[in-house]
Amino acid sequence: MSEATAETVRELVSKGSAGGHLFFTTDDAVAEHARLKAAGVDVDPEPVVQPYGTDFGLRDPFGNHVRIAQPAGAPA
């Protein structure tokens, strides 16, 4: 993309106006949620059990969505 387009994308992403979710994985979503909450991070009220595992969300300082998931075991 052109430099002008790249700058527009950077501005939108930094404002939380563009882009998708960023996913991280953890071995223990409940413990990670508690650690982040204790550190003052504004996280979802509680982790949620989903078909794919347990996860919770937060927003970074720029408003971007971040999900942290503990994947479920592999299907049988």
MODELLER restraints for C-alpha pairs under 7 A, 6 or more apart:
rsr = mdl.restraints
at = mdl.atoms
rsr.add(forms.Gaussian(group=physical.xy_distance, feature=features.Distance(at['CA:12:A'], at['CA:18:A']), mean=5.38, stdev=0.5))
rsr.add(forms.Gaussian(group=physical.xy_distance, feature=features.Distance(at['CA:13:A'], at['CA:19:A']), mean=6.21, stdev=0.5))
rsr.add(forms.Gaussian(group=physical.xy_distance, feature=features.Distance(at['CA:14:A'], at['CA:62:A']), mean=5.41, stdev=0.5))
rsr.add(forms.Gaussian(group=physical.xy_distance, feature=features.Distance(at['CA:15:A'], at['CA:62:A']), mean=5.39, stdev=0.5))
rsr.add(forms.Gaussian(group=physical.xy_distance, feature=features.Distance(at['CA:15:A'], at['CA:63:A']), mean=6.31, stdev=0.5))
rsr.add(forms.Gaussian(group=physical.xy_distance, feature=features.Distance(at['CA:16:A'], at['CA:62:A']), mean=5.64, stdev=0.5))
rsr.add(forms.Gaussian(group=physical.xy_distance, feature=features.Distance(at['CA:16:A'], at['CA:63:A']), mean=4.44, stdev=0.5))
rsr.add(forms.Gaussian(group=physical.xy_distance, feature=features.Distance(at['CA:16:A'], at['CA:64:A']), mean=4.59, stdev=0.5))
rsr.add(forms.Gaussian(group=physical.xy_distance, feature=features.Distance(at['CA:21:A'], at['CA:65:A']), mean=5.11, stdev=0.5))
rsr.add(forms.Gaussian(group=physical.xy_distance, feature=features.Distance(at['CA:21:A'], at['CA:66:A']), mean=5.60, stdev=0.5))
rsr.add(forms.Gaussian(group=physical.xy_distance, feature=features.Distance(at['CA:21:A'], at['CA:67:A']), mean=6.85, stdev=0.5))
rsr.add(forms.Gaussian(group=physical.xy_distance, feature=features.Distance(at['CA:22:A'], at['CA:65:A']), mean=6.45, stdev=0.5))
rsr.add(forms.Gaussian(group=physical.xy_distance, feature=features.Distance(at['CA:22:A'], at['CA:66:A']), mean=4.79, stdev=0.5))
rsr.add(forms.Gaussian(group=physical.xy_distance, feature=features.Distance(at['CA:22:A'], at['CA:67:A']), mean=6.11, stdev=0.5))
rsr.add(forms.Gaussian(group=physical.xy_distance, feature=features.Distance(at['CA:23:A'], at['CA:66:A']), mean=5.95, stdev=0.5))
rsr.add(forms.Gaussian(group=physical.xy_distance, feature=features.Distance(at['CA:23:A'], at['CA:67:A']), mean=4.76, stdev=0.5))
rsr.add(forms.Gaussian(group=physical.xy_distance, feature=features.Distance(at['CA:23:A'], at['CA:68:A']), mean=5.69, stdev=0.5))
rsr.add(forms.Gaussian(group=physical.xy_distance, feature=features.Distance(at['CA:24:A'], at['CA:67:A']), mean=6.31, stdev=0.5))
rsr.add(forms.Gaussian(group=physical.xy_distance, feature=features.Distance(at['CA:24:A'], at['CA:68:A']), mean=4.76, stdev=0.5))
rsr.add(forms.Gaussian(group=physical.xy_distance, feature=features.Distance(at['CA:24:A'], at['CA:69:A']), mean=6.24, stdev=0.5))
rsr.add(forms.Gaussian(group=physical.xy_distance, feature=features.Distance(at['CA:25:A'], at['CA:68:A']), mean=5.52, stdev=0.5))
rsr.add(forms.Gaussian(group=physical.xy_distance, feature=features.Distance(at['CA:25:A'], at['CA:69:A']), mean=4.78, stdev=0.5))
rsr.add(forms.Gaussian(group=physical.xy_distance, feature=features.Distance(at['CA:25:A'], at['CA:70:A']), mean=5.60, stdev=0.5))
rsr.add(forms.Gaussian(group=physical.xy_distance, feature=features.Distance(at['CA:26:A'], at['CA:68:A']), mean=6.89, stdev=0.5))
rsr.add(forms.Gaussian(group=physical.xy_distance, feature=features.Distance(at['CA:26:A'], at['CA:69:A']), mean=6.03, stdev=0.5))
rsr.add(forms.Gaussian(group=physical.xy_distance, feature=features.Distance(at['CA:26:A'], at['CA:70:A']), mean=5.05, stdev=0.5))
rsr.add(forms.Gaussian(group=physical.xy_distance, feature=features.Distance(at['CA:27:A'], at['CA:70:A']), mean=5.57, stdev=0.5))
rsr.add(forms.Gaussian(group=physical.xy_distance, feature=features.Distance(at['CA:28:A'], at['CA:70:A']), mean=6.01, stdev=0.5))
rsr.add(forms.Gaussian(group=physical.xy_distance, feature=features.Distance(at['CA:29:A'], at['CA:47:A']), mean=6.89, stdev=0.5))
rsr.add(forms.Gaussian(group=physical.xy_distance, feature=features.Distance(at['CA:29:A'], at['CA:54:A']), mean=6.37, stdev=0.5))
rsr.add(forms.Gaussian(group=physical.xy_distance, feature=features.Distance(at['CA:29:A'], at['CA:55:A']), mean=6.23, stdev=0.5))
rsr.add(forms.Gaussian(group=physical.xy_distance, feature=features.Distance(at['CA:29:A'], at['CA:69:A']), mean=6.16, stdev=0.5))
rsr.add(forms.Gaussian(group=physical.xy_distance, feature=features.Distance(at['CA:29:A'], at['CA:70:A']), mean=5.35, stdev=0.5))
rsr.add(forms.Gaussian(group=physical.xy_distance, feature=features.Distance(at['CA:30:A'], at['CA:47:A']), mean=6.34, stdev=0.5))
rsr.add(forms.Gaussian(group=physical.xy_distance, feature=features.Distance(at['CA:37:A'], at['CA:43:A']), mean=6.44, stdev=0.5))
rsr.add(forms.Gaussian(group=physical.xy_distance, feature=features.Distance(at['CA:42:A'], at['CA:58:A']), mean=6.26, stdev=0.5))
rsr.add(forms.Gaussian(group=physical.xy_distance, feature=features.Distance(at['CA:43:A'], at['CA:57:A']), mean=5.91, stdev=0.5))
rsr.add(forms.Gaussian(group=physical.xy_distance, feature=features.Distance(at['CA:43:A'], at['CA:58:A']), mean=4.61, stdev=0.5))
rsr.add(forms.Gaussian(group=physical.xy_distance, feature=features.Distance(at['CA:44:A'], at['CA:56:A']), mean=5.92, stdev=0.5))
rsr.add(forms.Gaussian(group=physical.xy_distance, feature=features.Distance(at['CA:44:A'], at['CA:57:A']), mean=5.42, stdev=0.5))
rsr.add(forms.Gaussian(group=physical.xy_distance, feature=features.Distance(at['CA:44:A'], at['CA:58:A']), mean=6.15, stdev=0.5))
rsr.add(forms.Gaussian(group=physical.xy_distance, feature=features.Distance(at['CA:46:A'], at['CA:56:A']), mean=6.83, stdev=0.5))
rsr.add(forms.Gaussian(group=physical.xy_distance, feature=features.Distance(at['CA:47:A'], at['CA:54:A']), mean=6.37, stdev=0.5))
rsr.add(forms.Gaussian(group=physical.xy_distance, feature=features.Distance(at['CA:47:A'], at['CA:55:A']), mean=5.25, stdev=0.5))
rsr.add(forms.Gaussian(group=physical.xy_distance, feature=features.Distance(at['CA:47:A'], at['CA:56:A']), mean=4.62, stdev=0.5))
rsr.add(forms.Gaussian(group=physical.xy_distance, feature=features.Distance(at['CA:48:A'], at['CA:54:A']), mean=5.43, stdev=0.5))
rsr.add(forms.Gaussian(group=physical.xy_distance, feature=features.Distance(at['CA:48:A'], at['CA:55:A']), mean=5.42, stdev=0.5))
rsr.add(forms.Gaussian(group=physical.xy_distance, feature=features.Distance(at['CA:48:A'], at['CA:56:A']), mean=6.20, stdev=0.5))
rsr.add(forms.Gaussian(group=physical.xy_distance, feature=features.Distance(at['CA:49:A'], at['CA:55:A']), mean=6.57, stdev=0.5))
rsr.add(forms.Gaussian(group=physical.xy_distance, feature=features.Distance(at['CA:52:A'], at['CA:71:A']), mean=5.87, stdev=0.5))
rsr.add(forms.Gaussian(group=physical.xy_distance, feature=features.Distance(at['CA:52:A'], at['CA:72:A']), mean=5.40, stdev=0.5))
rsr.add(forms.Gaussian(group=physical.xy_distance, feature=features.Distance(at['CA:53:A'], at['CA:69:A']), mean=6.60, stdev=0.5))
rsr.add(forms.Gaussian(group=physical.xy_distance, feature=features.Distance(at['CA:53:A'], at['CA:70:A']), mean=5.47, stdev=0.5))
rsr.add(forms.Gaussian(group=physical.xy_distance, feature=features.Distance(at['CA:53:A'], at['CA:71:A']), mean=4.30, stdev=0.5))
rsr.add(forms.Gaussian(group=physical.xy_distance, feature=features.Distance(at['CA:53:A'], at['CA:72:A']), mean=4.12, stdev=0.5))
rsr.add(forms.Gaussian(group=physical.xy_distance, feature=features.Distance(at['CA:54:A'], at['CA:69:A']), mean=5.56, stdev=0.5))
rsr.add(forms.Gaussian(group=physical.xy_distance, feature=features.Distance(at['CA:54:A'], at['CA:70:A']), mean=5.10, stdev=0.5))
rsr.add(forms.Gaussian(group=physical.xy_distance, feature=features.Distance(at['CA:54:A'], at['CA:71:A']), mean=6.54, stdev=0.5))
rsr.add(forms.Gaussian(group=physical.xy_distance, feature=features.Distance(at['CA:55:A'], at['CA:67:A']), mean=6.72, stdev=0.5))
rsr.add(forms.Gaussian(group=physical.xy_distance, feature=features.Distance(at['CA:55:A'], at['CA:68:A']), mean=5.44, stdev=0.5))
rsr.add(forms.Gaussian(group=physical.xy_distance, feature=features.Distance(at['CA:55:A'], at['CA:69:A']), mean=4.06, stdev=0.5))
rsr.add(forms.Gaussian(group=physical.xy_distance, feature=features.Distance(at['CA:55:A'], at['CA:70:A']), mean=6.12, stdev=0.5))
rsr.add(forms.Gaussian(group=physical.xy_distance, feature=features.Distance(at['CA:56:A'], at['CA:67:A']), mean=5.71, stdev=0.5))
rsr.add(forms.Gaussian(group=physical.xy_distance, feature=features.Distance(at['CA:56:A'], at['CA:68:A']), mean=5.61, stdev=0.5))
rsr.add(forms.Gaussian(group=physical.xy_distance, feature=features.Distance(at['CA:56:A'], at['CA:69:A']), mean=6.67, stdev=0.5))
rsr.add(forms.Gaussian(group=physical.xy_distance, feature=features.Distance(at['CA:57:A'], at['CA:66:A']), mean=5.64, stdev=0.5))
rsr.add(forms.Gaussian(group=physical.xy_distance, feature=features.Distance(at['CA:57:A'], at['CA:67:A']), mean=4.39, stdev=0.5))
rsr.add(forms.Gaussian(group=physical.xy_distance, feature=features.Distance(at['CA:57:A'], at['CA:68:A']), mean=6.27, stdev=0.5))
rsr.add(forms.Gaussian(group=physical.xy_distance, feature=features.Distance(at['CA:58:A'], at['CA:65:A']), mean=6.12, stdev=0.5))
rsr.add(forms.Gaussian(group=physical.xy_distance, feature=features.Distance(at['CA:58:A'], at['CA:66:A']), mean=5.33, stdev=0.5))
rsr.add(forms.Gaussian(group=physical.xy_distance, feature=features.Distance(at['CA:58:A'], at['CA:67:A']), mean=6.50, stdev=0.5))
rsr.add(forms.Gaussian(group=physical.xy_distance, feature=features.Distance(at['CA:59:A'], at['CA:65:A']), mean=4.72, stdev=0.5))
rsr.add(forms.Gaussian(group=physical.xy_distance, feature=features.Distance(at['CA:59:A'], at['CA:66:A']), mean=5.68, stdev=0.5))
